[in-house]
Amino acid sequence: MNIIDEHGRTFRTLRLSLTNACNFRCVYCVNGDTKGAAEAAPSAVSKLHYTELAGLVKHLSGLLDIETVRLTGGEPLLYHDLIPLIGALKANGTKNIKMTTNAFMLARKAEELAKAGVNDINVSLDALDRDIMKEITKGDYVDSVLEGIDAAISAGIKVKLNAVIMRGINENQIIPLLEYAIEKKTGLRYLELMRMGHFYSGRFDEYFFPQNAILEIIQAKYPVKSDAVRGPSATAKMWTLENGFKFGIIANESEPFCSDCDRLRLDNTGHIYGCLSEEKSEYIADIADDKDALTEKLAEALKHKQPLKFKGSPLTMISIGG
């Protein structure tokens, strides 16, 4: 049975959410009342041991030919068994292990991660200005984040910066972040705000800052050399400046990329999510060694994908990752 839908989509990349805990309280992820709980995840199901998670990834990879796993959270550096998990993933055949992190703990963990086999890290950095960063994350974290970025670069890990741009909060950080990325020779992607969590039901339009507005700010100072290009199943369209630096914009709202999305998410309780735009999940921890049953669950998860446009969800990033 082929796991492919009517639009020709399948799952090729896996994002593994290790924890719903995070030491930041970023305004686009949680509101003031959120304590970090995975509100949409089934609470009656226990979290799996890291060996069980690695086993699920192995079963999924066997059916889907997945070579890359991205570790997410919450904040994955808070996950107690992170290094053993990475070792188990490697032992089970995962070729590429990537991570998305807020980088607060990265300075003291970068070398260990590199030795374990992490070769690519996305760092959430929404501002270089201390006060703006405090407003977004609800803490004085900017120095630790920048130290973590330097440590990862020194350890030989490829670093990309992710910046969620919000109207009235950090649009004045677009150029500073660009210049910082050029200086550090890291990747950079600006993200439009997503209709998720507390922004699903209200105040989205107040803070939404679109792709064209981001581009206008950049082009006013740095001429863009070429038109944007989005690769197959990629989330970001990439632009090239005259100096050769490439930056991306993930315009989930302005230019949806649902039509060729190939992402699958697995949480730490054994549930898979076919789409961030759906609260629905499929529990696979009890049937993963049954190839036919797992195929059916994956086919059902694939049905959850939107045909063209992300519609939003009460799911939070802290509960399932980006």
Phi and psi in degrees as GROMACS dihedral restraints (atoms count N, CA, C in turn):
[ dihedral_restraints ]
;  ai    aj    ak    al  type     phi  dphi    fc
    3     4     5     6     1   -76.6    20    10
    4     5     6     7     1   135.0    20    10
    6     7     8     9     1   -94.5    20    10
    7     8     9    10     1    84.9    20    10
    9    10    11    12     1  -150.9    20    10
   10    11    12    13     1   142.2    20    10
   12    13    14    15     1  -101.6    20    10
   13    14    15    16     1  -177.1    20    10
   15    16    17    18     1   -66.5    20    10
   16    17    18    19     1   -17.2    20    10
   18    19    20    21     1   -94.2    20    10
   19    20    21    22     1     4.5    20    10
   21    22    23    24     1    81.9    20    10
   22    23    24    25     1    13.6    20    10
   24    25    26    27     1   -91.6    20    10
   25    26    27    28     1   149.2    20    10
   27    28    29    30     1  -141.3    20    10
   28    29    30    31     1  -172.9    20    10
   30    31    32    33     1  -103.2    20    10
   31    32    33    34     1   125.6    20    10
   33    34    35    36     1  -125.0    20    10
   34    35    36    37     1   -20.6    20    10
   36    37    38    39     1  -124.3    20    10
   37    38    39    40     1   144.2    20    10
   39    40    41    42     1  -121.4    20    10
   40    41    42    43     1   133.0    20    10
   42    43    44    45     1  -115.6    20    10
   43    44    45    46     1   122.6    20    10
   45    46    47    48     1  -107.6    20    10
   46    47    48    49     1   110.9    20    10
   48    49    50    51     1   -86.6    20    10
   49    50    51    52     1   111.2    20    10
   51    52    53    54     1   -86.1    20    10
   52    53    54    55     1   -26.2    20    10
   54    55    56    57     1  -159.0    20    10
   55    56    57    58     1   152.9    20    10
   57    58    59    60     1  -103.1    20    10
   58    59    60    61     1    15.5    20    10
   60    61    62    63     1   -92.6    20    10
   61    62    63    64     1   145.2    20    10
   63    64    65    66     1  -151.7    20    10
   64    65    66    67     1   142.0    20    10
   66    67    68    69     1   -87.4    20    10
   67    68    69    70     1    -6.0    20    10
   69    70    71    72     1  -103.2    20    10
   70    71    72    73     1   159.7    20    10
   72    73    74    75     1  -129.7    20    10
   73    74    75    76     1    61.6    20    10
   75    76    77    78     1   -61.6    20    10
   76    77    78    79     1   136.8    20    10
   78    79    80    81     1   -64.8    20    10
   79    80    81    82     1   -25.4    20    10
   81    82    83    84     1   -84.3    20    10
   82    83    84    85     1    -5.9    20    10
   84    85    86    87     1  -107.3    20    10
   85    86    87    88     1   -48.4    20    10
   87    88    89    90     1  -130.6    20    10
   88    89    90    91     1   161.6    20    10
   90    91    92    93     1  -105.5    20    10
   91    92    93    94     1  -178.7    20    10
   93    94    95    96     1   -63.8    20    10
   94    95    96    97     1   -19.4    20    10
   96    97    98    99     1   -93.6    20    10
   97    98    99   100     1    -8.8    20    10
   99   100   101   102     1   -84.0    20    10
  100   101   102   103     1   129.3    20    10
  102   103   104   105     1   -98.3    20    10
  103   104   105   106     1    -1.5    20    10
  105   106   107   108     1   106.3    20    10
  106   107   108   109     1     4.1    20    10
  108   109   110   111     1   -75.4    20    10
  109   110   111   112     1   148.7    20    10
  111   112   113   114     1   -82.5    20    10
  112   113   114   115     1    87.4    20    10
  114   115   116   117     1   -58.8    20    10
  115   116   117   118     1   -35.8    20    10
  117   118   119   120     1   -91.3    20    10
  118   119   120   121     1   -10.4    20    10
  120   121   122   123     1   -84.1    20    10
  121   122   123   124     1   144.2    20    10
  123   124   125   126     1   -61.1    20    10
  124   125   126   127     1   116.7    20    10
  126   127   128   129     1   -79.1    20    10
  127   128   129   130     1   -16.7    20    10
  129   130   131   132     1   -80.6    20    10
  130   131   132   133     1    -7.7    20    10
  132   133   134   135     1   -99.6    20    10
  133   134   135   136     1   130.9    20    10
  135   136   137   138     1   -72.7    20    10
  136   137   138   139     1   153.8    20    10
  138   139   140   141     1   -70.6    20    10
  139   140   141   142     1   146.2    20    10
  141   142   143   144     1   -87.6    20    10
  142   143   144   145     1   151.6    20    10
  144   145   146   147     1   -66.6    20    10
  145   146   147   148     1   152.6    20    10
  147   148   149   150     1   -60.3    20    10
  148   149   150   151     1   -31.1    20    10
  150   151   152   153     1   -68.3    20    10
  151   152   153   154     1   -33.7    20    10
  153   154   155   156     1   -68.9    20    10
  154   155   156   157     1   -41.0    20    10
  156   157   158   159     1   -61.4    20    10
  157   158   159   160     1   -44.5    20    10
  159   160   161   162     1   -62.2    20    10
  160   161   162   163     1   -35.4    20    10
  162   163   164   165     1   -66.6    20    10
  163   164   165   166     1   -40.2    20    10
  165   166   167   168     1   -62.4    20    10
  166   167   168   169     1   -42.9    20    10
  168   169   170   171     1   -60.8    20    10
  169   170   171   172     1   -40.0    20    10
  171   172   173   174     1   -62.3    20    10
  172   173   174   175     1   -44.8    20    10
  174   175   176   177     1   -63.7    20    10
  175   176   177   178     1   -43.2    20    10
  177   178   179   180     1   -64.4    20    10
  178   179   180   181     1   -41.3    20    10
  180   181   182   183     1   -65.6    20    10
  181   182   183   184     1   -33.7    20    10
  183   184   185   186     1   -64.7    20    10
  184   185   186   187     1   -34.4    20    10
  186   187   188   189     1   -85.9    20    10
  187   188   189   190     1   -32.5    20    10
  189   190   191   192     1  -107.7    20    10
  190   191   192   193     1    -5.0    20    10
  192   193   194   195     1    59.0    20    10
  193   194   195   196     1    43.3    20    10
  195   196   197   198     1   -80.5    20    10
  196   197   198   199     1   128.9    20    10
  198   199   200   201     1  -108.2    20    10
  199   200   201   202     1   -19.4    20    10
  201   202   203   204     1  -122.4    20    10
  202   203   204   205     1   133.1    20    10
  204   205   206   207     1  -122.8    20    10
  205   206   207   208     1   129.2    20    10
  207   208   209   210     1  -104.7    20    10
  208   209   210   211     1   125.0    20    10
  210   211   212   213     1   -87.8    20    10
  211   212   213   214     1   126.0    20    10
  213   214   215   216     1  -130.5    20    10
  214   215   216   217     1  -169.7    20    10
  216   217   218   219     1  -143.1    20    10
  217   218   219   220     1  -134.6    20    10
  219   220   221   222     1    32.6    20    10
  220   221   222   223     1  -148.0    20    10
  222   223   224   225     1  -108.6    20    10
  223   224   225   226     1   108.9    20    10
  225   226   227   228     1   -63.7    20    10
  226   227   228   229     1   -24.3    20    10
  228   229   230   231     1   -70.7    20    10
  229   230   231   232     1   -10.6    20    10
  231   232   233   234     1   -85.5    20    10
  232   233   234   235     1    -8.5    20    10
  234   235   236   237     1   -73.9    20    10
  235   236   237   238     1   121.8    20    10
  237   238   239   240     1   -62.1    20    10
  238   239   240   241     1   -39.0    20    10
  240   241   242   243     1  -100.4    20    10
  241   242   243   244     1    32.9    20    10
  243   244   245   246     1   -59.6    20    10
  244   245   246   247     1   -52.2    20    10
  246   247   248   249     1   -66.3    20    10
  247   248   249   250     1   -45.0    20    10
  249   250   251   252     1   -59.2    20    10
  250   251   252   253     1   -38.2    20    10
  252   253   254   255     1   -62.3    20    10
  253   254   255   256     1   -47.0    20    10
  255   256   257   258     1   -58.3    20    10
  256   257   258   259     1   -41.8    20    10
  258   259   260   261     1   -61.6    20    10
  259   260   261   262     1   -40.3    20    10
  261   262   263   264     1   -67.9    20    10
  262   263   264   265     1   -39.4    20    10
  264   265   266   267     1   -62.3    20    10
  265   266   267   268     1   -44.0    20    10
  267   268   269   270     1   -62.8    20    10
  268   269   270   271     1   -44.2    20    10
  270   271   272   273     1   -63.3    20    10
  271   272   273   274     1   -29.4    20    10
  273   274   275   276     1   -87.5    20    10
  274   275   276   277     1     1.6    20    10
  276   277   278   279     1   107.1    20    10
  277   278   279   280     1     3.4    20    10
  279   280   281   282     1   -68.9    20    10
  280   281   282   283     1   122.9    20    10
  282   283   284   285     1   -84.2    20    10
  283   284   285   286     1   -42.2    20    10
  285   286   287   288     1  -121.5    20    10
  286   287   288   289     1   125.5    20    10
  288   289   290   291     1  -120.0    20    10
  289   290   291   292     1   120.6    20    10
  291   292   293   294     1  -118.4    20    10
  292   293   294   295     1   170.4    20    10
  294   295   296   297     1  -149.1    20    10
  295   296   297   298     1   147.7    20    10
  297   298   299   300     1  -116.7    20    10
  298   299   300   301     1   126.2    20    10
  300   301   302   303     1  -143.7    20    10
  301   302   303   304     1   158.8    20    10
  303   304   305   306     1   -85.4    20    10
  304   305   306   307     1    -6.9    20    10
  306   307   308   309     1    72.0    20    10
  307   308   309   310     1     5.5    20    10
  309   310   311   312     1   -60.3    20    10
  310   311   312   313     1   -36.9    20    10
  312   313   314   315     1  -103.3    20    10
  313   314   315   316     1     8.4    20    10
  315   316   317   318     1   -71.7    20    10
  316   317   318   319     1   -32.2    20    10
  318   319   320   321     1   -57.9    20    10
  319   320   321   322     1   -39.0    20    10
  321   322   323   324     1   -91.1    20    10
  322   323   324   325     1    -2.4    20    10
  324   325   326   327     1  -118.8    20    10
  325   326   327   328     1    -8.3    20    10
  327   328   329   330     1   -60.7    20    10
  328   329   330   331     1   -47.0    20    10
  330   331   332   333     1   -63.8    20    10
  331   332   333   334     1   -41.6    20    10
  333   334   335   336     1   -63.7    20    10
  334   335   336   337     1   -40.3    20    10
  336   337   338   339     1   -64.7    20    10
  337   338   339   340     1   -43.0    20    10
  339   340   341   342     1   -62.3    20    10
  340   341   342   343     1   -44.0    20    10
  342   343   344   345     1   -64.7    20    10
  343   344   345   346     1   -33.3    20    10
  345   346   347   348     1   -72.9    20    10
  346   347   348   349     1   -24.4    20    10
  348   349   350   351     1   125.3    20    10
  349   350   351   352     1     8.2    20    10
  351   352   353   354     1   -77.9    20    10
  352   353   354   355     1   123.7    20    10
  354   355   356   357     1  -115.6    20    10
  355   356   357   358     1    -1.5    20    10
  357   358   359   360     1  -154.6    20    10
  358   359   360   361     1   128.2    20    10
  360   361   362   363     1  -131.5    20    10
  361   362   363   364     1   130.6    20    10
  363   364   365   366     1   -96.0    20    10
  364   365   366   367     1   128.2    20    10
  366   367   368   369     1  -111.1    20    10
  367   368   369   370     1   126.9    20    10
  369   370   371   372     1   -77.9    20    10
  370   371   372   373     1   110.7    20    10
  372   373   374   375     1  -137.2    20    10
  373   374   375   376     1   102.8    20    10
  375   376   377   378     1   -97.2    20    10
  376   377   378   379     1    -8.1    20    10
  378   379   380   381     1  -165.7    20    10
  379   380   381   382     1   149.8    20    10
  381   382   383   384     1   -99.8    20    10
  382   383   384   385     1   -23.3    20    10
  384   385   386   387     1   -69.4    20    10
  385   386   387   388     1   127.4    20    10
  387   388   389   390     1   -60.4    20    10
  388   389   390   391     1   -44.9    20    10
  390   391   392   393     1   -67.2    20    10
  391   392   393   394     1   -39.2    20    10
  393   394   395   396     1   -67.2    20    10
  394   395   396   397     1   -41.2    20    10
  396   397   398   399     1   -61.6    20    10
  397   398   399   400     1   -39.2    20    10
  399   400   401   402     1   -63.3    20    10
  400   401   402   403     1   -41.0    20    10
  402   403   404   405     1   -62.8    20    10
  403   404   405   406     1   -37.7    20    10
  405   406   407   408     1   -77.9    20    10
  406   407   408   409     1   -47.2    20    10
  408   409   410   411     1   -95.8    20    10
  409   410   411   412     1   -12.2    20    10
  411   412   413   414     1    66.8    20    10
  412   413   414   415     1    29.8    20    10
  414   415   416   417     1  -163.5    20    10
  415   416   417   418     1   163.3    20    10
  417   418   419   420     1   -91.4    20    10
  418   419   420   421     1    81.2    20    10
  420   421   422   423     1  -113.0    20    10
  421   422   423   424     1    -7.6    20    10
  423   424   425   426     1   -60.8    20    10
  424   425   426   427     1   -40.0    20    10
  426   427   428   429     1   -63.0    20    10
  427   428   429   430     1   -43.9    20    10
  429   430   431   432     1   -64.7    20    10
  430   431   432   433     1   -38.7    20    10
  432   433   434   435     1   -64.0    20    10
  433   434   435   436     1   -45.5    20    10
  435   436   437   438     1   -65.8    20    10
  436   437   438   439     1   -36.9    20    10
  438   439   440   441     1   -63.7    20    10
  439   440   441   442     1   -38.7    20    10
  441   442   443   444     1   -64.8    20    10
  442   443   444   445     1   -40.3    20    10
  444   445   446   447     1   -61.7    20    10
  445   446   447   448     1   -46.2    20    10
  447   448   449   450     1   -61.1    20    10
  448   449   450   451     1   -40.2    20    10
  450   451   452   453     1   -65.5    20    10
  451   452   453   454     1   -40.9    20    10
  453   454   455   456     1   -64.6    20    10
  454   455   456   457     1   -43.3    20    10
  456   457   458   459     1   -61.1    20    10
  457   458   459   460     1   -44.3    20    10
  459   460   461   462     1   -63.7    20    10
  460   461   462   463     1   -30.7    20    10
  462   463   464   465     1   -81.0    20    10
  463   464   465   466     1    -2.8    20    10
  465   466   467   468     1    86.4    20    10
  466   467   468   469     1    16.3    20    10
  468   469   470   471     1   -89.2    20    10
  469   470   471   472     1   134.5    20    10
  471   472   473   474     1   -70.4    20    10
  472   473   474   475     1   129.0    20    10
  474   475   476   477     1  -117.2    20    10
  475   476   477   478     1   133.6    20    10
  477   478   479   480     1  -123.8    20    10
  478   479   480   481     1   141.2    20    10
  480   481   482   483     1   -98.3    20    10
  481   482   483   484     1   137.2    20    10
  483   484   485   486     1  -115.8    20    10
  484   485   486   487     1   126.1    20    10
  486   487   488   489     1  -128.7    20    10
  487   488   489   490     1   114.9    20    10
  489   490   491   492     1   -82.1    20    10
  490   491   492   493     1   121.1    20    10
  492   493   494   495     1   -98.5    20    10
  493   494   495   496     1   125.1    20    10
  495   496   497   498     1  -123.5    20    10
  496   497   498   499     1   131.1    20    10
  498   499   500   501     1   -59.5    20    10
  499   500   501   502     1   133.0    20    10
  501   502   503   504     1    80.7    20    10
  502   503   504   505     1    -2.3    20    10
  504   505   506   507     1  -117.8    20    10
  505   506   507   508     1   -57.8    20    10
  507   508   509   510     1  -138.4    20    10
  508   509   510   511     1    20.9    20    10
  510   511   512   513     1   -65.0    20    10
  511   512   513   514     1   -22.3    20    10
  513   514   515   516     1   -77.2    20    10
  514   515   516   517     1     0.9    20    10
  516   517   518   519     1   -97.8    20    10
  517   518   519   520     1    -1.8    20    10
  519   520   521   522     1   -58.9    20    10
  520   521   522   523     1   -49.9    20    10
  522   523   524   525     1   -70.8    20    10
  523   524   525   526     1   -46.8    20    10
  525   526   527   528     1   -55.4    20    10
  526   527   528   529     1   -40.4    20    10
  528   529   530   531     1   -66.4    20    10
  529   530   531   532     1   -39.6    20    10
  531   532   533   534     1   -61.7    20    10
  532   533   534   535     1   -46.5    20    10
  534   535   536   537     1   -68.0    20    10
  535   536   537   538     1   -34.6    20    10
  537   538   539   540     1   -65.0    20    10
  538   539   540   541     1   -44.7    20    10
  540   541   542   543     1   -63.8    20    10
  541   542   543   544     1   -39.2    20    10
  543   544   545   546     1   -62.2    20    10
  544   545   546   547     1   -45.3    20    10
  546   547   548   549     1   -61.9    20    10
  547   548   549   550     1   -43.5    20    10
  549   550   551   552     1   -85.2    20    10
  550   551   552   553     1    -8.4    20    10
  552   553   554   555     1    60.2    20    10
  553   554   555   556     1    40.7    20    10
  555   556   557   558     1  -102.1    20    10
  556   557   558   559     1   168.2    20    10
  558   559   560   561     1   -76.3    20    10
  559   560   561   562     1   164.8    20    10
  561   562   563   564     1  -151.0    20    10
  562   563   564   565     1   129.8    20    10
  564   565   566   567     1  -134.3    20    10
  565   566   567   568     1   127.0    20    10
  567   568   569   570     1   -88.9    20    10
  568   569   570   571     1   141.8    20    10
  570   571   572   573     1  -118.8    20    10
  571   572   573   574     1   133.8    20    10
  573   574   575   576     1   -71.4    20    10
  574   575   576   577     1   148.2    20    10
  576   577   578   579     1   -60.1    20    10
  577   578   579   580     1   140.6    20    10
  579   580   581   582     1  -105.5    20    10
  580   581   582   583     1   148.0    20    10
  582   583   584   585     1   -78.8    20    10
  583   584   585   586     1    72.3    20    10
  585   586   587   588     1  -132.9    20    10
  586   587   588   589     1   157.4    20    10
  588   589   590   591     1    59.1    20    10
  589   590   591   592     1  -130.9    20    10
  591   592   593   594     1   -72.5    20    10
  592   593   594   595     1   -14.7    20    10
  594   595   596   597     1   -85.8    20    10
  595   596   597   598     1    -4.2    20    10
  597   598   599   600     1   -71.6    20    10
  598   599   600   601     1   -35.3    20    10
  600   601   602   603     1  -102.9    20    10
  601   602   603   604     1    -9.3    20    10
  603   604   605   606     1  -176.5    20    10
  604   605   606   607     1   158.0    20    10
  606   607   608   609     1    68.8    20    10
  607   608   609   610     1     7.4    20    10
  609   610   611   612     1   -61.7    20    10
  610   611   612   613     1   -50.1    20    10
  612   613   614   615     1   -61.4    20    10
  613   614   615   616     1   -30.3    20    10
  615   616   617   618     1   -63.3    20    10
  616   617   618   619     1   -34.9    20    10
  618   619   620   621     1  -107.9    20    10
  619   620   621   622     1   -10.3    20    10
  621   622   623   624     1   -65.9    20    10
  622   623   624   625     1   129.4    20    10
  624   625   626   627     1  -125.6    20    10
  625   626   627   628     1   109.6    20    10
  627   628   629   630     1   -79.8    20    10
  628   629   630   631     1   166.8    20    10
  630   631   632   633     1   -54.2    20    10
  631   632   633   634     1   -46.2    20    10
  633   634   635   636     1   -63.7    20    10
  634   635   636   637     1   -31.9    20    10
  636   637   638   639     1   -72.0    20    10
  637   638   639   640     1   -36.8    20    10
  639   640   641   642     1   -62.2    20    10
  640   641   642   643     1   -45.3    20    10
  642   643   644   645     1   -63.5    20    10
  643   644   645   646     1   -40.3    20    10
  645   646   647   648     1   -59.1    20    10
  646   647   648   649     1   -42.0    20    10
  648   649   650   651     1   -65.3    20    10
  649   650   651   652     1   -43.0    20    10
  651   652   653   654     1   -67.0    20    10
  652   653   654   655     1   -46.5    20    10
  654   655   656   657     1   -68.2    20    10
  655   656   657   658     1   -20.4    20    10
  657   658   659   660     1   -68.5    20    10
  658   659   660   661     1   -21.3    20    10
  660   661   662   663     1  -118.0    20    10
  661   662   663   664     1   -33.9    20    10
  663   664   665   666     1  -125.1    20    10
  664   665   666   667     1   110.6    20    10
  666   667   668   669     1   -59.0    20    10
  667   668   669   670     1   136.2    20    10
  669   670   671   672     1   -92.4    20    10
  670   671   672   673     1   130.2    20    10
  672   673   674   675     1   -78.5    20    10
  673   674   675   676     1   -37.3    20    10
  675   676   677   678     1  -139.5    20    10
  676   677   678   679     1   164.6    20    10
  678   679   680   681     1   -70.6    20    10
  679   680   681   682     1   160.3    20    10
  681   682   683   684     1   -71.6    20    10
  682   683   684   685     1   148.3    20    10
  684   685   686   687     1  -131.9    20    10
  685   686   687   688     1   131.3    20    10
  687   688   689   690     1  -117.3    20    10
  688   689   690   691     1   121.4    20    10
  690   691   692   693     1   -73.4    20    10
  691   692   693   694     1   168.3    20    10
  693   694   695   696     1   -56.8    20    10
  694   695   696   697     1   127.9    20    10
  696   697   698   699     1    64.7    20    10
  697   698   699   700     1     8.3    20    10
  699   700   701   702     1   -76.9    20    10
  700   701   702   703     1   154.7    20    10
  702   703   704   705     1   -91.6    20    10
  703   704   705   706     1   -27.0    20    10
  705   706   707   708     1  -108.6    20    10
  706   707   708   709     1   140.2    20    10
  708   709   710   711     1   -88.7    20    10
  709   710   711   712     1   138.8    20    10
  711   712   713   714     1  -111.0    20    10
  712   713   714   715     1   133.3    20    10
  714   715   716   717     1  -113.6    20    10
  715   716   717   718     1   153.8    20    10
  717   718   719   720     1  -119.9    20    10
  718   719   720   721     1   127.2    20    10
  720   721   722   723     1   -79.1    20    10
  721   722   723   724     1   166.4    20    10
  723   724   725   726     1   -62.1    20    10
  724   725   726   727     1   -26.1    20    10
  726   727   728   729     1   -82.8    20    10
  727   728   729   730     1     1.6    20    10
  729   730   731   732     1    95.0    20    10
  730   731   732   733     1    -9.3    20    10
  732   733   734   735     1   -72.0    20    10
  733   734   735   736     1   136.5    20    10
  735   736   737   738     1  -107.6    20    10
  736   737   738   739     1   134.1    20    10
  738   739   740   741     1  -131.3    20    10
  739   740   741   742     1   157.1    20    10
  741   742   743   744     1  -123.2    20    10
  742   743   744   745     1   160.4    20    10
  744   745   746   747     1  -130.4    20    10
  745   746   747   748     1   125.7    20    10
  747   748   749   750     1   -95.8    20    10
  748   749   750   751     1    98.6    20    10
  750   751   752   753     1  -102.5    20    10
  751   752   753   754     1    68.9    20    10
  753   754   755   756     1   -58.8    20    10
  754   755   756   757     1   -32.5    20    10
  756   757   758   759     1   -90.0    20    10
  757   758   759   760     1   -47.2    20    10
  759   760   761   762     1   -72.3    20    10
  760   761   762   763     1   -41.3    20    10
  762   763   764   765     1  -136.7    20    10
  763   764   765   766     1    80.6    20    10
  765   766   767   768     1   -57.3    20    10
  766   767   768   769     1   148.9    20    10
  768   769   770   771     1  -123.0    20    10
  769   770   771   772     1    28.1    20    10
  771   772   773   774     1   -65.5    20    10
  772   773   774   775     1   -27.3    20    10
  774   775   776   777     1   -61.5    20    10
  775   776   777   778     1   -26.4    20    10
  777   778   779   780     1  -130.4    20    10
  778   779   780   781     1    26.1    20    10
  780   781   782   783     1   -63.3    20    10
  781   782   783   784     1   134.3    20    10
  783   784   785   786     1  -124.6    20    10
  784   785   786   787     1    21.7    20    10
  786   787   788   789     1   -92.1    20    10
  787   788   789   790     1   139.8    20    10
  789   790   791   792     1  -125.6    20    10
  790   791   792   793     1   140.8    20    10
  792   793   794   795     1  -118.7    20    10
  793   794   795   796     1   139.3    20    10
  795   796   797   798     1  -125.1    20    10
  796   797   798   799     1   128.5    20    10
  798   799   800   801     1   -99.4    20    10
  799   800   801   802     1   177.4    20    10
  801   802   803   804     1   -80.9    20    10
  802   803   804   805     1     6.1    20    10
  804   805   806   807     1  -106.0    20    10
  805   806   807   808     1    -2.4    20    10
  807   808   809   810     1    94.5    20    10
  808   809   810   811     1    19.7    20    10
  810   811   812   813     1  -101.2    20    10
  811   812   813   814     1   138.8    20    10
  813   814   815   816     1  -106.3    20    10
  814   815   816   817     1   146.0    20    10
  816   817   818   819     1  -124.2    20    10
  817   818   819   820     1   124.5    20    10
  819   820   821   822     1   -83.7    20    10
  820   821   822   823     1   -17.5    20    10
  822   823   824   825     1  -159.1    20    10
  823   824   825   826     1   138.8    20    10
  825   826   827   828     1   -70.2    20    10
  826   827   828   829     1   -14.4    20    10
  828   829   830   831     1   -87.2    20    10
  829   830   831   832     1     4.4    20    10
  831   832   833   834     1  -127.8    20    10
  832   833   834   835     1   134.8    20    10
  834   835   836   837     1   -75.8    20    10
  835   836   837   838     1   -18.0    20    10
  837   838   839   840     1   -67.2    20    10
  838   839   840   841     1   145.5    20    10
  840   841   842   843     1  -139.3    20    10
  841   842   843   844     1   166.4    20    10
  843   844   845   846     1  -124.2    20    10
  844   845   846   847     1   128.7    20    10
  846   847   848   849     1   -86.5    20    10
  847   848   849   850     1   124.1    20    10
  849   850   851   852     1  -121.1    20    10
  850   851   852   853     1    -4.7    20    10
  852   853   854   855     1   -61.7    20    10
  853   854   855   856     1   -28.3    20    10
  855   856   857   858     1   -93.7    20    10
  856   857   858   859     1    -4.2    20    10
  858   859   860   861     1  -132.6    20    10
  859   860   861   862     1     8.7    20    10
  861   862   863   864     1   -62.7    20    10
  862   863   864   865     1   -26.7    20    10
  864   865   866   867     1   -85.4    20    10
  865   866   867   868     1     0.6    20    10
  867   868   869   870     1  -101.8    20    10
  868   869   870   871     1   103.3    20    10
  870   871   872   873     1   -57.3    20    10
  871   872   873   874     1   -43.6    20    10
  873   874   875   876     1   -66.5    20    10
  874   875   876   877     1   -43.7    20    10
  876   877   878   879     1   -65.9    20    10
  877   878   879   880     1   -40.0    20    10
  879   880   881   882     1   -66.7    20    10
  880   881   882   883     1   -38.1    20    10
  882   883   884   885     1   -60.3    20    10
  883   884   885   886     1   -42.5    20    10
  885   886   887   888     1   -63.4    20    10
  886   887   888   889     1   -41.7    20    10
  888   889   890   891     1   -64.0    20    10
  889   890   891   892     1   -41.0    20    10
  891   892   893   894     1   -66.6    20    10
  892   893   894   895     1   -40.1    20    10
  894   895   896   897     1   -62.9    20    10
  895   896   897   898     1   -37.2    20    10
  897   898   899   900     1   -68.4    20    10
  898   899   900   901     1   -41.7    20    10
  900   901   902   903     1   -63.3    20    10
  901   902   903   904     1   -34.4    20    10
  903   904   905   906     1   -65.8    20    10
  904   905   906   907     1   -29.6    20    10
  906   907   908   909     1   -66.5    20    10
  907   908   909   910     1   -19.4    20    10
  909   910   911   912     1   -76.0    20    10
  910   911   912   913     1   -16.4    20    10
  912   913   914   915     1   -65.7    20    10
  913   914   915   916     1   143.2    20    10
  915   916   917   918     1   -78.0    20    10
  916   917   918   919     1   144.8    20    10
  918   919   920   921     1   -67.8    20    10
  919   920   921   922     1   -38.9    20    10
  921   922   923   924     1  -134.2    20    10
  922   923   924   925     1   -41.8    20    10
  924   925   926   927     1  -133.9    20    10
  925   926   927   928     1   135.6    20    10
  927   928   929   930     1   -62.6    20    10
  928   929   930   931     1   126.3    20    10
  930   931   932   933     1  -100.8    20    10
  931   932   933   934     1    -8.6    20    10
  933   934   935   936     1    96.2    20    10
  934   935   936   937     1   165.4    20    10
  936   937   938   939     1  -163.4    20    10
  937   938   939   940     1   149.1    20    10
  939   940   941   942     1   -72.9    20    10
  940   941   942   943     1    -7.7    20    10
  942   943   944   945     1   -55.4    20    10
  943   944   945   946     1   144.5    20    10
  945   946   947   948     1  -108.5    20    10
  946   947   948   949     1   152.9    20    10
  948   949   950   951     1   -61.8    20    10
  949   950   951   952     1   -32.6    20    10
  951   952   953   954     1   -66.3    20    10
  952   953   954   955     1   -21.6    20    10
  954   955   956   957     1   -92.8    20    10
  955   956   957   958     1   -23.8    20    10
  957   958   959   960     1  -138.0    20    10
  958   959   960   961     1    -6.4    20    10
  960   961   962   963     1    83.4    20    10
  961   962   963   964     1   169.1    20    10
